Amino acid sequence: MSTPTTTGRPTTGRPTATGRPATLAGVPHPTLRVHGPADPDLAVAAARIAPHTVRTPLLSGPATTVRGPRLLLKAEHLQTGGSFKARGAANAVLALGADRVVTGSSGNHGIALARIARTLGLELTVVLAAGASRAKAAAIRALGARIVQVGGGVAEREERARTIAETTGAALVPSSDHPLVIAGQGTVGVELLTDAPDTETVYVPVGGGGLLAGVCLAAAGHPVRVVGVEPALTPRYARSLAAGHPVQLPPTQTVADGLRGQRPGHFTYPIIRDRVDDLVAVGEAEILAAAALLRRHGVDAEPSGAVALAGALRDGRRREAAVAVVSGGNTTARLHTLTATTTLRKDMP
């Protein structure tokens, strides 16, 4: 068993330090149970979202002097809407069956929800924090969603989204902290472990924690090391696990704009606490270097999408079969193309 690189506490992987498998740790919710890769909710999510998402491939990773060809990439930059967020967004919207939806997003979740909302004819409001990507905001708007901007960070954004949902009766679909969203994101882990069952370590980027929590669910009962990778400027999970409870960090500006969450979620925190093996923090230069390495390798990832690779390179002394999740490819250039194409289609007679 390994020791987390940033938390300083014993690993809680297989089984957990408490002797339990990863669970919601007493958080009541009727639709999310934890039974490993065969988990019924992950299986239901996979079937539900199949018409709206793609099964992304595992690609060979960039050759480095550290890891070489044993590093694979889970290519979520090729996902519908340019990121893994399509999975959780589709699962939640389809399961809830609401005609009005509200969310808080750094961008990719908003894009994912806007795409499926347009397909299903739903009314969508997306709340953005200060400093949100203008290109992502333009894409969300072009897809037909209403945007509300707040002056503060992610915590203020989430509070505004909750208020709008309460006052309008719209369904609140958070970017990470919802059982249906987590189950949808967990299909990344199910696919990965199905396609590469001998994977020894999987590196997962961490923002709000929905993707990491989902991969933890998929990995329950599976002998794989799960490593969450956070920007060093926003180590909310490392700080929280070290403290033994969720803590809130002040707003920050990292190049990984999709990973600016300030506080672990109510649902995500206990799942991650009870299953994650390590948490690695990577600096801004490491994130940009990983994104540049991916581009040279033919993978056009945004900085947030390169964070897991940065963690794998930081942890690269381990000679093992590893997979890094490339979580998104919504670069500025890709977003401009999406916005222009969507606007053109709307203007066509």
N, C-alpha and C positions, 0 to 999 in steps of 0.2 A: 504494500500500500504506500502511496506517495504522500507528500506533504504539500499543501497548497503554497504556491510561491508568494502570495500576497496576503493571505489571511493569518498565517502562523498557527493554524489549528489543524488537528488531525483530519485526514480525508474522511468524507462521509459517503463513500461510494458503494461497494458491493460486499456485504450489506452495509447499512449506515452505522454510524457510531452508536446509535441507539438500538441497533439490532433490527431496525425496521427497513423494508424496502422504501424507495422514494414514494411519498404519498403527499396528499394535500395537508398532512399534519393537523388533522382535526378541523380544517376549514370546510364547512358544510357546503356541498354542491352536488346535486343529484346526477349530473351528466358527465363528470370527469372522474374516472377510476384509473388505477395504475396497475397494469399487468404486463408490462414490457412490450416488445414489438408486436405481440398479438393483442394488445390492449383494445377492447371493443370500441372505445370512443375514437381512437386513432384510426381504426379500420373503417368505422362509419364516416369519419371525416374524409378519409381518402376516397371513398366511394362518392360522397356528396360533392366534393370539389372537382372530381375528375373531368367533367365537361367544361370547366372554367379555367383549368390550370394545365400545365404540362409536367410530365415526369422528366426532370432534368437529368442530364448525364453526369457521370463521373469522368473528369478529364485528367490526363496526366499533368502533374504539377511541373513548374519550371525547374530545370536542372540547376541545382546549387551545390556548392562544395560541402554544404552542411547535410542535406538530406538526400539529394539525388532523386532518382525516379520513383522512390517508394512513397513520395508524397502525392496524393490525389486531391483534386478539387471538385467539390460538389457545386455544380454550375448554376446556382440560383440567379445569376445575372441574366440567364437565358429564360427565366420564368416569365409568364404573362405579366405585363406591367413592369418588367425590369427588376423584380425583386421577390424574395420569398414571401413578402407581405400578402401576395395574392392568395396564398393558402388560407391563412387565418381570416382574412377579410371575407373570402367566399364562404368558408365554413360557418362563420357567425351570421352573415346576412341570410344565407339560405336556410339555416336552422331557425332563426328568429322569425322570419316571415314578415318583418315590419315593412311598412311603406314609407316611413321616414326614419332616417338614421343620422346620428351626430357622432363625431369623433374628434379627438385631439391627435395631431400627427406632426412629425418632423418633415413629412413629405411623401415617403414611399407608401406608407399605410393609406394616406389620403388618396394617392394615385390609384392604389389597388381598389379601395372602396369606390372611388369615382367610376372606375371602369365597370365594375359589376353593377353599380347603381344605375349607370346609363343602360346597361344591357337589360336590367330588370324593370326599368322605369321608376326607380325610387328617388325620393327627394333626399339629398345629402348636404349636411353642413360640416365643414372641416375647420377646426380651430387650430391656428398656427401660433407658435411662440415667436417672440422677437428674435430676429436673426435667422429665421427659416429661409431656406433656399428660394430665391426669387424664381428660378427656373422651375422648381418643383411646384411652387404656388401657381405659376402660369399654366403648367400642365394640368393641375387639379381643376383650375377654373375653366380651361378649354374643354375638359371632359364633362362639364356641366354642373359641378358642385358649387355651392355657396361657400365663401371663405370668410371667416372671422379672425382678425389678428388681435393678439394681446401684446401688451408692452413688456411682460415679464418672461420667465422661463417656462420649462415644461410643467412645473407644479401649478403655476397660474393657468396655463393652457388646459390642463386636465380639469381644474376646478371650473373654468368657464364652460367646458364641454358638458360637465355634469349638470351645471345650472341650466344650460339650454335644453338638455334632455328632459329635465324635471319640469320646466315651464312649458315646453311644447308637446310633451308626450312622445317624443321621438325615442327610438331605441338607441342606447349608448353602446357603441362598439369601440372600446379602447384599443390602442395600437398593440398592446401586449397583455394587459392584466385582465383577461377574461377567459374562462375555461374553454369556450368554443374557439377563441383565437389561439390559445395554447395548443389545443388538439390539432387545429389546422397546421400550425407551424411544426408540430411533432411529426407530420408526414415526411418532412425533410429527413429526419432521423430514421424513420422506417425504411424509406427508399435507400438511404445510404447503407444501412446495415444489411439490407437484403442484397444489394448489388455488390457489397464488399464486406462479407461477414467476418473476414479475418482482420478487419481494422482493429488496431491496438489503441489508437488515440484519435479522437475527433476534436478539432478546434472550432469553436463557435463564437462569433462576435456577440457582445453583450451590450444592449442599450436598456430598454425596458425589461428585457429578460424573457420575452415570450418565446423566442427561438431557442434559447438555451434551456428553458423549462420544458419545451416540447421535445427537444433532443434527449433531455434527461428522462422523460417518460418513455420514449422509444427505447432507451438504453437500459431500462430497469430489467434486471435479471440477465443482462448481456455482459460478458467480460470485456468491456471496452472502457478505456480511460476517457472521461469527458472533461475538457478544459475550456473554460470560459475566458474570452479575451476582451478586456476593457481598455479604452483609451486611458492613459495615465492621468488625464485631466478630469476624468469622471469615473472614479473607481467605486461606484455606489455599492456594488455587491461585495467587493472585498472589504470595504469599511463596515458594511452591515454584518457580514459573517464574523468579522473580528470582534465586533461589539456584541454579537449574539442577538441582535434585533435590527429591524430595518432602520436606517438612518437616512436623513435627507441632506444632500449636498447643495451648495449654492449653484445658480445657473453658471454654465461654462460655455466656452466657444472652442470646440475642437474641430479639426478638419473633417472628422468623421461625423457629419452633421446628423446622421440618423441615430447616433448613439449618445445623445445628450441627456438621457434620463437622469433625474435628480434623486429618485428614491425607488427601491425595489417595490414590486407590486404585492398586493395582498395574496394573490394566488401564486404568483411566480416565485416569491421568496422561499416558502417552505419546500417547494419542489426542488429548487436549486440547492438549498441548504442540505437537503437529505440525499442528494445524489452526485453533485459536482465533485470532481476529484481535485482540480486545481483551478486557480484564477491567475491569469497573467496580465500584467499591465504593460502597454506599449506606448511609446512616445510618439509625438507628432511626426518627427523625422522618420521613424520606423514605419508608420502607416503610409506616408507618401512614398517611401522606398519600396514597400510591398506593392503599392498600386502601380508604380513604374515598372517593377519586375513583371507583374501580370500583363501590363500592356506589351512589353517586349515579347512575352510568351503568347500574345494573341488574344488575351482576355481583357476586355475593356470594362474594368470594375471601377466603381466610384470609391472614394476613400473608405467609407463605411464597409464596403464589400471586401476590402483588402485587409481589414483588421485581423481576421482569423489567420491569414497567411503570415502577417507580421508576428503573431503569437507563436506560430509554428516555427518560424525562423529564430525567434528568441529562445525557444525551447529545443533548438535543433541538435543538441548533443545526443538526444535520444535516437538511436538507430532502430526504427520501427516502422511498421505500416501505418501511415497516418493520413487523415483526410482533413482538409481545411474547407469550411463552407464559405464560398464566395457569395455573400448574401445579396448583393445588388450591383446593377450596372447602369444606374440612372445618372450618367455623367451629364454635364451641362450640354454637350453637343447632342447627345441622344434625346434629352428632354426638349431641346429646341426643335428637333425633328418631329417628335411626338406632338408638340403643341401646334406646329405649323400644319402637320398632316390632319390633326383633329379639327382645327379651325377651318381648313379648306373643305373638309367633308361637311361641316355644319353649314358652310356658305353655299354649297352646291345646291342648285335647284332640284 
